[in-house]
Amino acid sequence: MSTKWQPLTTALLLQIESGNHGNMFWLAVRGMKAASVGRYEWCQGRNPHHFICESGHLFGATEVTHVMPYNPPELP
């Protein structure tokens, strides 16, 4: 996965689900003015793909427009 923003497509979502890109991402969400950090999580149900933000807010994959890998800085 590129280190730039990528549209969250069905193909990319399936790659994320398989664990190929880690599970932490920067998220661009419809209606939000700032990016959030979220963890991908599969939840059983009709719409199983979700991202859980640091605040605990749960976003369905249909609300997320773009993702970018989250790479926290290394400690000094």
N, C-alpha and C positions, 0 to 999 in steps of 0.2 A: 504494500500500500504506500502510496506517495505521502510525503510529509506536508502536502498542501491539502486544502479543502477539496473534498470530493462529494458529488451528489450521492445521496443515499438511495441507491437503486436496489432492486430485488437481488441482483447478482452480488453486489457488494454486501448486502445484508446476509446472504447465505455464506459468504466467505467469513464474515465476522462471526456468525453463529458457529462455524466449524473451528474457530479459534486461531485462524491464520494471521490475525492482525492484533492480537491481544484483546483486552476487554475494556480498556479505558480510552475515552475519546473526548475531544473537544466537540461540542454539539452546537449546531445552528438550528434553532427551533422557531417555527412560525410564531410571529407575534412577540418575540423577545428581541430586545435591542442589544443584548450582550451575549457572548458565547458562554456556555456552561460546560463544566467537566462532568461527564457521566460514565457509568459502567454499564456495559451491555449485559442484559440478563434475559434468558428465555423463560417465559412463564406459560404454564399450560393454559390453554383456552383458545378462543376464536382468533385473537390477534396476539400471538405469543411473543413477538419481538418488542422488547422494552429497553429503555435506558434509564438508570436511576442516578439522579444528580447528587452532588455532595449534600444538598439541603434535604435530601430524602424524597424530593418530587419525582414522580414516575412519569416519563414521557413514552407514549407509544411510538413505534417507528414511523407511523404515518404523520406525526407531528414534527419529526426531525427532517430537515431538508438537506443538510450537509454534515459530514463528519471529517475529523482530522485526528490522526493518532496523538494521544496525549503522552508527552515525554517529559516527566518532571525533571527539574535540574538536579545535577549531582551535588551532594553536600561538599563543602570545602574540606 
